[in-house]
Amino acid sequence: MQISSVDIEIDNFPLIKRIEDSQTRAVQELRTVYSISIDAKRAIVEHKILGANSSVLQDMGRYPARITFEGDLIGTKSKDSLQSLWVKFQQGKPVPFSSDITGITDITSVMIENLAIDTTGGNLFKYHYFISLTEYKPPKQPEDQPPPSQADDAKDQVEAESEIHDIRGRILDRNGNPASGVKVKISGPDGDREITTDDQGNYQVQDLPSGKYTVTVDEKGYSGLKKEVEIQKGEGSGNGQGSSQSDQGSSGDEGSDSGDQTDESG
């Protein structure tokens, strides 16, 4: 049974149409379609409910529809029409689509998946074809996001560096000169650590966990300079020196702060 009361167009090419000579009214081409089949399915996802013998169904939308049908192109211009349809198929690109058939009226773009052609009894003015179309849905484009600014990059770098925790300081003798070889004990959540000052009187312990620490100068001849410090995650770094007097006799208060602080970064 032929269908003549519906409309189907592929890339503005009507597949149902009667073309007549304007003067003689002779039929130059007749386009018909029939055996239309529409395959449309919804994406239903089943979610099992823990601890219950039941589930919840979620509708994720509709899968791309598939449309198949047969058609005839008859008349002196049928070969040109067939060539036009064949070119659209060969291009392999999405093409506009429109139809007033119930179930596919909302489809606006398709891919020509298959096109089979048969010449009826060798008649050069009559062609039979089978065509299958798949609804084309363009992929969702990711939202445009501006590239991170230099300020953002700098902030990220500072935050990354701020995760490094350390304690450092400097020991001076009675004359204000660096005291090398002085033992310094750092006590904290992970136990005690003992280090020795370098030639410049500096000491440093890196990669310490957050927490409270006690820094003690553990060397004979010094008065047990002690300082309480705390490392907190995300802290910045400070720079400091603690000064202590030796046993060789000096003026001033023992264990006095020279104005700088024990360094900590977190």
C-alpha positions in Angstrom: 0.0 0.0 0.0 1.5 3.3 -1.1 1.5 6.3 1.2 0.6 9.6 -0.4 -0.8 11.6 2.5 2.4 12.1 4.4 5.5 14.2 3.9 9.1 13.1 4.1 12.1 15.3 3.1 15.8 14.6 3.3 18.0 17.7 2.9 15.0 19.6 1.3 14.6 16.7 -1.2 10.9 15.6 -1.0 10.6 11.8 -1.3 6.8 12.0 -1.9 6.0 14.2 -4.9 4.3 14.4 -8.2 5.9 16.6 -10.9 3.9 17.5 -14.0 4.6 19.4 -17.2 3.1 22.9 -16.7 1.7 22.9 -20.2 0.8 19.3 -21.1 0.1 18.2 -17.5 2.1 15.0 -18.4 3.7 13.4 -15.4 7.4 13.9 -15.5 8.3 12.2 -12.2 6.4 10.4 -9.4 8.0 9.8 -6.0 6.4 7.5 -3.5 7.4 5.7 -0.3 5.9 2.7 1.6 6.7 0.1 4.2 7.8 2.7 6.7 9.3 1.3 9.9 10.3 3.3 13.0 12.5 1.9 15.8 12.6 4.1 18.8 13.7 3.1 22.3 14.2 4.8 25.6 17.3 4.3 27.8 16.0 2.9 31.1 18.5 2.2 33.8 17.6 -0.1 36.8 19.1 0.8 40.2 19.0 -2.0 42.8 18.1 -0.9 46.3 20.5 -2.2 49.0 18.8 -4.3 51.6 15.6 -4.5 49.7 14.2 -6.9 47.1 13.2 -4.0 44.8 14.7 -1.5 42.4 14.2 2.0 41.0 14.0 2.7 37.3 15.5 5.9 35.9 14.7 7.3 32.4 17.9 8.5 30.8 16.2 9.8 27.7 15.7 8.3 24.2 18.2 6.5 22.0 18.6 7.8 18.5 15.6 6.5 16.4 16.1 4.4 13.3 13.8 4.9 10.3 13.6 2.5 7.3 11.3 2.5 4.3 11.1 1.7 0.6 10.4 4.0 -2.3 10.0 4.4 -6.1 11.2 7.0 -8.4 9.3 6.9 -11.7 9.6 9.2 -14.8 12.0 10.9 -17.1 13.6 12.9 -14.3 13.9 9.9 -11.9 17.5 9.2 -12.7 18.5 12.8 -11.7 16.6 12.4 -8.5 18.2 9.1 -7.7 21.7 10.7 -8.4 20.9 13.5 -5.9 19.9 11.0 -3.3 23.0 8.9 -3.9 25.3 11.9 -3.5 23.8 12.7 -0.1 24.4 9.1 1.0 28.0 9.2 -0.3 28.9 12.3 1.6 28.4 10.5 4.9 27.4 13.7 6.7 24.3 14.5 8.8 21.5 16.0 6.7 18.3 17.9 7.6 15.2 15.8 7.9 11.5 16.6 8.3 8.4 14.5 8.3 4.8 14.8 9.6 4.6 11.0 10.4 3.7 10.4 14.0 6.6 9.4 16.1 9.4 11.2 14.1 8.1 14.7 13.8 10.7 15.9 16.3 13.6 14.5 14.3 15.4 17.2 12.5 18.7 15.6 11.4 19.7 12.1 10.2 22.5 10.1 8.8 21.8 8.0 5.7 23.0 4.6 7.0 22.1 2.5 4.0 20.8 3.0 0.4 20.1 0.1 -1.9 18.9 0.7 -5.4 17.2 -1.6 -7.9 16.2 -0.9 -11.5 12.8 -2.5 -12.1 13.0 -4.8 -15.1 15.8 -2.8 -16.7 13.5 0.2 -17.1 15.7 3.4 -17.1 12.8 5.5 -15.9 11.8 3.5 -12.9 13.9 2.9 -9.8 13.1 1.1 -6.6 15.2 1.8 -3.5 15.5 0.8 0.2 16.9 3.3 2.6 17.6 3.4 6.4 18.1 6.5 8.4 19.5 7.0 11.9 18.6 10.1 13.9 21.7 12.3 14.4 22.2 13.9 17.8 25.2 16.2 17.9 27.6 15.4 20.8 27.4 17.8 23.8 30.2 20.3 23.7 32.1 21.0 26.9 31.5 24.3 28.4 34.1 26.9 27.5 36.3 27.7 30.5 38.8 30.5 30.4 42.4 29.4 31.0 43.7 29.9 34.5 45.3 33.3 35.1 48.8 33.8 36.2 47.5 34.9 39.6 45.6 31.6 39.9 48.8 29.7 38.9 50.8 31.6 41.5 48.2 30.9 44.2 48.2 27.2 43.4 52.0 27.2 43.6 52.0 28.9 47.0 49.4 26.5 48.3 51.5 23.6 47.1 54.6 24.9 48.7 52.8 25.7 51.9 52.3 21.9 52.4 56.0 21.6 53.2 56.6 21.8 57.0 60.0 22.6 58.5 61.7 24.0 61.5 64.9 26.0 61.2 67.0 28.5 63.2 70.4 29.8 64.0 72.7 29.6 67.1 75.1 32.4 67.9 77.9 32.6 70.4 78.5 35.3 73.0 80.0 37.6 70.4 77.1 37.2 67.9 79.1 34.9 65.7 77.6 31.6 64.2 78.1 28.7 66.6 78.9 25.5 64.6 78.7 22.0 65.8 76.1 22.8 68.5 73.5 20.0 69.1 69.9 21.0 68.8 67.0 18.7 69.9 63.6 19.0 68.4 60.8 17.1 70.2 57.4 16.6 68.7 54.5 14.3 67.9 56.7 11.8 66.1 59.5 11.7 68.8 62.8 13.4 69.2 65.3 14.5 66.5 68.8 15.7 67.2 70.7 17.7 64.7 74.0 19.8 64.7 74.4 23.3 63.5 76.5 23.9 60.4 79.4 26.3 59.9 77.0 29.2 59.8 75.3 28.1 63.0 72.1 27.1 61.1 69.9 24.0 61.8 66.9 22.8 59.9 64.5 19.8 60.0 62.2 19.4 57.0 59.0 17.5 56.2 57.5 17.5 59.7 53.9 16.6 60.5 51.6 19.3 61.9 51.7 19.7 65.7 53.5 21.3 68.6 57.3 21.1 68.9 59.9 22.0 71.5 63.3 23.2 70.2 66.1 22.8 72.8 69.9 23.6 72.5 71.3 20.4 74.0 75.0 21.3 74.3 77.3 21.7 77.3 78.2 25.3 77.9 74.8 26.5 76.8 72.0 27.3 79.1 69.4 25.0 77.5 67.8 27.5 75.1 64.3 26.3 74.6 61.5 27.4 72.3 57.9 26.2 71.7 56.7 26.2 68.1 53.6 24.9 66.4 53.3 23.8 62.8 49.8 24.1 61.2 48.7 23.0 57.8 48.6 25.8 55.3 51.0 28.1 57.3 53.4 30.3 55.5 57.2 30.4 56.3 59.0 32.7 58.7 62.7 33.3 59.0 64.4 33.5 62.4 67.3 32.9 64.7 67.5 32.1 68.3 70.7 33.3 70.1 72.3 31.7 73.1 75.4 32.5 75.2 78.4 30.1 75.6 80.0 29.2 78.9 83.0 31.4 78.2 81.2 34.3 79.9 79.0 36.8 78.2 76.8 39.7 78.9 73.1 39.9 78.5 70.3 37.5 79.2 70.8 33.8 78.4 68.4 32.4 75.8 67.4 35.9 74.7 65.5 36.3 71.4 67.5 38.4 68.9 64.4 39.6 67.2 63.9 36.7 64.8 61.7 33.6 65.3 62.2 29.9 64.8 61.1 29.2 61.2 58.1 27.0 60.4 56.1 26.4 57.2 53.0 24.3 56.7 
